[in-house]
Amino acid sequence: MANEVNKLKTTIRSEFGKGSARRARRAGQVPAVLYGHHTEPRHLLLDTLEFAAVLRAHGTNSLLTLDIEGEEQLALPKQIDVHPLTRVIEHTDLLVVRKGEKVTVEIPVTLTGEAAPGTLVTQDADVIEVEVDATEIPEGFEISVEDAEAGTQITASEIALPSGATLVSDPELLIVNIIEAPSEADLEAEEEEAPEGEAAEDAAHEAEQAAEES
């Protein structure tokens, strides 16, 4: 749960621009902007390793207790920018929250267990959106598909939410769909049909080109 204390010491950022942001990252700090509740945005620096450790332990919906030069402020990560190659956190937007306040967040959904033999399990959605107390955000939801038969479908409305939380996503949002696994004969038939389908597409394309040229 996100109500665990994740204290992060911060410093107020006094320099701006790409150059200062690069220097901050080289020094092991993440540039951050804290905003919300009609307050002026505050530009901060977080310790990269400490912030990354909190996210690894509790997810991107981690409730943070920021120490801003002796002043404590609750906040939630709103956006986290990560370098695509190095996976280093480059910047984050933080949202001011207050105890007792409800927030809307996306919660990851994972599957557990093994469905009945001869079935194929597909997960159509891996997150659902809920409104929940900022201090009681669940890290994730688990759905068991143990021994589930073909034809089983699980929607967002069937996920058990914690007390006080409400579903924001469409209740009919399909999360899990379980069908009969294709047989070897089915797979072979698909492979045989594929070249014919490709040939038909090529022929149609050539016909279109000929029509345009004429």
C-alpha positions in Angstrom: 0.0 0.0 0.0 1.1 3.6 -0.7 0.5 4.7 2.9 4.0 3.6 3.9 6.2 6.5 4.7 8.5 7.2 1.7 10.6 10.1 3.0 12.7 11.9 0.5 14.9 14.8 1.3 14.8 17.5 -1.4 16.6 20.7 -2.2 15.1 23.7 -4.0 16.3 24.1 -7.5 17.7 27.5 -8.2 19.2 26.9 -11.7 17.2 26.1 -14.8 17.7 25.1 -18.4 19.0 22.0 -20.1 22.6 22.6 -19.0 21.7 22.8 -15.3 19.4 19.7 -15.6 22.3 17.7 -17.1 24.6 18.9 -14.3 22.0 17.9 -11.7 21.6 14.4 -13.2 25.4 14.0 -13.3 25.4 14.8 -9.6 22.9 12.1 -8.9 19.8 14.3 -8.7 16.4 14.3 -10.5 14.9 17.6 -11.4 11.3 17.8 -10.3 8.3 20.1 -10.4 5.8 20.0 -7.5 2.4 21.6 -8.2 -1.3 21.3 -7.3 -4.0 22.7 -5.0 -3.6 26.1 -6.6 -0.1 26.5 -5.3 2.8 28.0 -7.2 5.0 25.3 -8.8 8.1 24.5 -6.8 11.2 23.4 -8.6 13.1 20.7 -6.6 15.9 18.2 -6.8 15.5 14.6 -5.6 18.2 12.1 -4.9 18.2 9.7 -7.9 19.0 6.5 -6.1 16.5 7.1 -3.2 13.7 8.1 -5.6 14.4 5.0 -7.8 14.5 2.7 -4.8 11.0 4.0 -3.7 9.6 3.4 -7.2 11.1 -0.1 -7.4 9.7 -1.0 -3.9 6.2 0.5 -4.2 5.5 1.4 -7.8 4.9 4.6 -9.6 1.9 5.4 -7.4 4.1 5.7 -4.3 3.0 8.3 -1.9 6.0 10.5 -1.1 6.7 12.5 2.0 9.0 15.3 0.8 11.3 17.1 3.2 11.6 20.6 1.6 14.1 22.3 3.7 12.4 21.2 6.9 8.8 21.4 5.6 7.0 18.1 5.0 4.7 17.8 2.0 2.8 14.7 0.7 3.1 14.2 -3.1 2.4 11.6 -5.8 4.4 11.1 -9.0 2.3 12.4 -11.8 4.8 11.8 -14.7 8.2 10.2 -14.7 10.5 10.7 -17.7 13.1 7.9 -18.1 15.9 7.9 -20.7 15.0 5.1 -23.3 18.5 3.6 -23.3 20.1 4.2 -19.9 16.8 3.9 -18.0 17.9 6.8 -15.8 15.2 9.0 -14.4 15.6 12.4 -16.1 12.7 14.4 -14.7 9.5 14.0 -12.7 6.3 15.9 -12.1 4.9 15.6 -8.6 1.3 16.4 -7.5 0.6 17.9 -4.1 -1.8 15.8 -2.1 -3.4 16.0 1.4 -4.4 13.4 3.9 -8.0 12.3 3.3 -7.9 13.5 -0.3 -9.0 11.1 -3.0 -7.0 10.8 -6.2 -7.6 9.0 -9.5 -4.8 6.6 -10.4 -4.1 3.7 -12.7 -3.4 0.5 -10.9 -1.6 -2.5 -12.6 -3.4 -5.8 -12.9 -1.5 -9.1 -12.9 -2.7 -12.6 -13.5 -2.0 -15.6 -11.3 -2.5 -19.3 -11.6 -2.9 -21.7 -14.6 -6.1 -21.9 -16.6 -7.6 -25.3 -17.5 -5.7 -27.4 -20.0 -6.3 -26.7 -23.6 -7.1 -23.0 -23.1 -5.4 -19.8 -24.2 -5.4 -16.8 -21.8 -5.2 -13.3 -23.2 -5.0 -10.2 -21.0 -6.7 -7.3 -22.8 -6.0 -4.6 -20.2 -3.1 -4.5 -17.7 -4.3 -1.4 -15.7 -7.6 -0.1 -14.3 -8.3 3.4 -13.2 -9.7 3.9 -9.7 -10.5 6.7 -7.3 -9.0 6.1 -3.9 -7.7 7.8 -0.8 -4.2 9.2 -1.5 -2.8 7.4 1.5 -4.4 4.0 0.6 -3.4 3.5 -3.0 -2.9 -0.3 -3.7 0.3 -1.3 -5.5 -1.7 -3.6 -7.8 -4.5 -6.1 -8.2 -4.2 -9.8 -8.8 -6.7 -11.9 -10.8 -6.6 -15.7 -10.4 -7.3 -17.7 -13.6 -6.6 -21.0 -11.8 -8.5 -23.8 -13.6 -10.6 -21.3 -15.5 -12.4 -22.8 -18.5 -12.6 -21.6 -22.1 -15.3 -19.0 -22.4 -14.3 -17.3 -19.2 -14.2 -13.5 -19.3 -13.3 -11.2 -16.5 -14.2 -7.5 -16.6 -13.1 -4.5 -14.5 -16.2 -4.6 -12.4 -15.2 -8.1 -11.1 -12.0 -6.8 -9.5 -12.3 -6.5 -5.7 -11.5 -2.9 -4.7 -10.3 -1.8 -1.2 -12.8 -0.2 1.1 -13.5 3.4 0.0 -12.2 3.0 -3.5 -14.4 3.4 -6.6 -13.9 2.2 -10.1 -13.3 4.9 -12.7 -12.7 2.6 -15.7 -15.6 1.3 -17.7 -17.1 -1.6 -15.6 -17.4 -3.6 -18.9 -13.7 -3.1 -19.7 -12.4 -6.6 -20.6 -9.4 -7.6 -18.6 -9.1 -11.3 -19.2 -10.4 -13.5 -22.1 -9.9 -17.3 -22.1 -10.6 -19.3 -25.2 -9.8 -22.7 -26.5 -6.2 -23.1 -27.6 -5.8 -23.6 -31.3 -4.9 -27.2 -32.3 -1.9 -28.2 -34.5 -4.3 -28.6 -37.4 -5.6 -25.1 -36.9 -2.1 -23.7 -36.9 -1.1 -25.7 -40.0 -4.2 -24.5 -41.8 -3.3 -20.9 -41.0 0.2 -21.4 -42.4 -1.2 -22.9 -45.6 -3.7 -20.0 -46.0 -1.1 -17.3 -45.4 0.7 -17.5 -48.8 -2.6 -17.5 -50.6 -3.7 -14.4 -48.7 -0.5 -12.6 -49.4 -0.7 -13.5 -53.1 -4.3 -12.1 -53.2 -3.1 -8.9 -51.6 -0.2 -8.6 -54.1 -2.6 -9.2 -57.0 -5.0 -6.5 -55.7 -2.2 -4.1 -55.3 -0.9 -4.7 -58.9 -4.5 -4.2 -60.2 -4.7 -0.9 -58.4 -1.4 0.3 -59.9 -2.5 -0.8 -63.4 -5.7 1.1 -63.0 -3.9 4.3 -61.9 -1.4 4.1 -64.8 -4.3 3.6 -67.4 
